[in-house]
Amino acid sequence: MSLRPTPAFWDARYGATEDFVFGTEPNEFLKASAENIPANGPVLCLCEGEGRNACFLAGRGHSVTAIDSSAAGLEKAARLASSRGVNITTQVADLSEYSIKPGSYAGIISIFAHLPPALRRRVHADVVAGLQPGGVLILEAYTPDQIALGTGGPKDPAMTMTLAGLREELQGLNLEVGQELRRDVREGTGHTGVGAVVQVIARRPMAAN
């Protein structure tokens, strides 16, 4: 049985405090990698929660759609966007019931979007198809080594990711960056301390002439 948290779990977690559980600043890997997304192209943020990454990308000129299963999280995302003077589109949706429209996005962002294996494979297939030619996936997730560290992330190792697994699941994209490492993750109270992560930048090839 998967230990995937339910929408009610996330609503309770995000709604329990006015503070932002994972902070208001963008993920460091995304911040360092965002220039790889084709300029001003539309971007989809998966499992976006309270909106820190979506607002950062909107500030870079992208049209951003942020999806999450938690209405409470996306309410905070909209509030953060308003405070920063940027526009984002929010959509409450469970990825088990959501399909990414093929060829729609210059960028798809997956930051700590941990899913059960079967659903993850289906979503990653959707990601490959959902990118425009030249579009980029930017992904950071915890690896199985994170379980022992206990500084954030899922409790079920099946919901973590590995570089080898991502290479298989993202066939059809060219991996421009693919690495597993340990880094200090300081994102609100939700991710605090040394984390074992996998980082990927993967691009859909340009269409052949």
Secondary structure, 3 states (H helix, E strand, C coil): CCCCCCHHHHHHHHHCCCCCCCCCCCCHHHHHHHHHCCCCCCEEEECCCCCHHHHHHHHCCCCEEEEECCHHHHHHHHHHHHHHCCCCEEEECCHHHCCCCCCCEEEEEEECCCCCHHHHHHHHHHHHHHEEEEEEEEEEEECCCHHHHCCCCCCCHHHCCCHHHHHHHCCCCEEEEEEEEEEEEEECCCEEEEEEEEEEEEECCCCCC
